Amino acid sequence: MAGHTFYIVDVFAEEKYTGNQLAVFLAAASIPPETMQKLANETHYSETTFILSSKDNNGGYDVRIFTPEEELPFAGHPTLGTAYILMQKVMKRPSGEVKLNLGVGQITVTLDKSTGALWMKQVEPAFLRMPDPAAIADMLGISEGDIDSRFPVQEVSTGIPFIIVPLKSMAAVKRAYLDPRKFASRMGGNDSTGILVFSPETYDTKNALNVRVFTKFVSVPEDPATGSGNGCLAAYLVKHKYFGTPSIDIRTEQGYEMGRPSLLFLRAEDKNGSIDVRVGGKVIPVAKCKLE
């Protein structure tokens, strides 16, 4: 383990020390899963990833994703951040596209050379239960009247599930805070990953929505930038025609309340009942490290 190389990057960031932090370990096939979990807890970022080999398998690279508490089959910012490291540090002839073999399946990430943003195509969204708005409001410490009743509260998954909650104002977004005990007792500890709240009021007028994501993980009560959650949001916005159209191409902001402002690009389109979801953002390198 001594001397093992890993990188730190900021994902969905416009500059260093913003966005969501990620540690990416190279050539990690020799690291036992229990040690991967310990390393993820040591970095204590929302997620840490492990690239198992420098050679592709079935057209893609095998990657494992861990929170400080457990392994995940998919997560958004780890997918983009790991793709960046693969393109920059592993692939001998970067083509502007890389495939990651994750627990949820193979995810393709492409580089938009004109903007520097990386884009991932997420799996087909699943629209799940519709929790009681009053119960959700109670979990979040807000009033039921803060929820925009024109649209449902709904659990959506593009690999891992989030409960999407439309709020009327940024003031309600700022007041929200998830009570983990109420969430675990009412929603089931092993179901939804967390709750995503959003409003059409934003810090930056160029952005369409302000977002916060609260998770079920005690170690990560709030996430500064959530590609998987925003993928669920993109599908939700199209499904329920939040903007009145069957497609979107928007910017969302997240992490401001945490001092980690983040910018995410969302594209989604309803194609004859099948919703295509893509989430993009920039990755900024921060550090190259070695284990002692």
N, C-alpha and C positions, 0 to 999 in steps of 0.2 A: 504493500500500500504506500510506503514511503516514496516520495517523488512523483506520485500520480498527479497528472496535469488536469486542471479544470479552469474554466473561464467564467467570468461574471459579466453579464450583459443586462442592460435595461431595455425592456420591451414595451412597445406602445409609447415610446418616448420621443420627444423632439430634441432633447439634449440630455447630457449625463445627469444622473442622480434624480431623474424623474421616471415616470412609468413604473413598471413592475420588475423587480429584480429577479434574476434567474442565475443559478449555478449549473454549468454543463460540464460533466465529466467525460473525457475521451477514453476510448479503448477499455470500456468498463466491464467486459465479459468476465474478467477474473474477480470482480468484486462480488462477494456473496450478497443476496438480496437483503439479509438482515443488516449487513454493513451499509448497504445503500440507504436503508431506512435511518440508520444512525447518522449518516452523513447529511441526509436531508434535514434531520432534526438539528444537526450542528450548524448548518448554514442558516436554518430557520427562515428561509424565504418561503413565499407561498408554495413554490414547487422547486425541486431540483431534478435534473434529468441526467440519464446515463446512456451514452451512445455505446452499444455493446461491441461494435466492430467498425473498423475503418473501411470494410468492404461491404458492398450492397448485397442484400438478400432479397430475391424475388423482385428486383427492381427498386428496392427501398432499403433504408437503414433501420435496423432494430433499435428501438429506443424505449426506455422505461421511465415513468414519471412518478415521483414521490412527493407528497406533502410532508410536513414534519411528523404526521401521524399515520399515513397509509399510502399505498400505491393507488394511482388513478389510471383508468383506461384511456383517458384523454383529458387534455386541458389546453387552452388556447395560447396563452403567452409562452408556455414551455415549447409548444410546437413551433412557433415562429422563431423563438430564440435559439432553439436547437438547430433549426434549418439554417439560420444565419451562420452558426459555428461550422456546420457541415460544409456550407458553401465556401466559407472563408479559410477554414483550417484543415479540412479533411479531403474534400473532393479535389482531385488533381486537375481536372478540367471542368470547372463550374459552368453549367449550361444555363443558369438562371431558373432551374427547376430541380427540386429534390423531393423524394417521397420518403415519408417516415412510416415505419411499421409499428403501430401502437396497439394497445389492447383493444381499441374500438375498431381497428382495421387500418388500412393504408390511407394516409392523408397526404395529399399533394400540396406543396408550397411553391409558389412562383415569385420571382423578383420582378417588380416593375422598375426597370432601369431608369425611366424618366423621372420617377419620384423618389426612388430608393426604398419604397415600401415593399414589404413581403405580404403575400396574400395566401390564405389557406381556404380550400374548399372543404366545408364541414359535411358530415353525413346527413342524410335525409332527416329533417326534424320530426319528432313525435310529439303530438299534442295530448297531454295527459289530463290529470284531474283539475277541477276548478274549485279550489278551497273557498271557504266562507270568508268574504271580505272582512267581516267584523272580527273573526278570529285572527286573521292576518294583521289587522290594524292593532289588535291587542298585543301580539308578539313584537310589533315594531314600535310600540309606545306612541302611536299616533291615533287620531280619531278616524272612524270609518268615513267621515265626511271629507278627509284629506284624499281619499281614493277617488279617482275619476271613474264614476259609475257608468260612463258611456262604453267602457271597455271592461272585459272580464279580468279577474285575477286568475292566472292559469299557469300550471306547471308545463314546461316545455323542455325537451331534451334534443341536443344534437351530439350526443355521446355521453354527457352527464347532465342530469336534470336540475333546472332552476325554476323557482316560482317567480313569475313576472308580475310586478305590481305597478300599475300606472297611477302616478300621483298628480295632483293638480298644480303644485307649486314647488319651487326650490326650497321654500321655507319648510315644507313638509319633508322634503328629502333630507334637509339638514337636521331636522328633529329626530329622524328615524334612527333606531338602534335595536338590533335583534336581541331578544331575550333567549339565550340558547336553551334554557330549561323548558320554556314553553314550546319552542320549536321542536325539541326532541320528543316531548310528550304528545304533541298534537299532530306532528307531521311524520313522525317515524324517523329514528336515528339513521337508518340506512337507505333512505329514499332520496329526497331532494338534497342537492349539495348545499343549497342556501336560497336566499331571497335576493332578487334584483329589483330595486326600485328606480323609477325614472320620472323625469318631468320635462316639459317643453321649455322651461326656463333654464338658461345656461349662464355660466360665467363668461364664456366667449360667444359673441353673437354669430360667429361663423359656424358654430356647432348646433346640431339639431336638437340634441337631448343631453341632459345631465343625468349621470348614472351613479348609483352606489350599489355595491354587492356585499352582502353579509353572508358568511359561510357557517356551516355547522361545526367547523373545526375550532376547538378551543385555542389552538396555537395561531390561527389566522382568522380572527373574528370579522375582519373586513379586508377586502382585497383591493389594491389600488388600480388594477387594470385586469379585466377578465374576458379573454377572448372567447372562451366557451359560453359564458353567460351572455355576452353580447351577441353571439351567434344565435342563441335561443331568443334573445330580444329581437333580432332581425327577422327571424321566422314569425314571431308573434306580431310584429308590426305589419307584415305582409298579410298574414292570415286574417287579421282583424281590421285591415285597411285603416290603420291609425292615421295615416296621412292621406287617406282617400284613394290610394292607388294600389295596384297589385304588384308593385315593385318599388324598391328604395335604393338610393345611393347617397348615403349620409355620413356625417361625422358625429361621433359621440365623445363626450368627455367624462372622465372618471378620476377618482383619486384626489381631487382638490381638497376634500375635507381631511385627508391624511397627510397633506403636504407633499404628495407625489402626483402632480398633475399628469394625466395620461390622455392620449388621443388615439381613438380607434376609428377605422373606416369600415362601414357596413354596406354590403350589397346583397340584395335578395330579390328573388323574382318568383312569382307563382307561374309555373309552366304546366298548364293543364292539370292542376291539382297537386303537382309535385313542386315543392319549394326549394329552389337552389339558394344556398347560403354561403357567402364568402365574407371573411373578416380579414382586414389588413392593418398594418401598422409598421412603424420603423423600429429598428433594433440598433442600440448604441453600445459599442464595446466599452467595458469599464476596466477589467483587470484580467491578467493571466496569473494563475496561482499554482502552487505545488503543495501536496500534503507533506508534512514533516514525518 
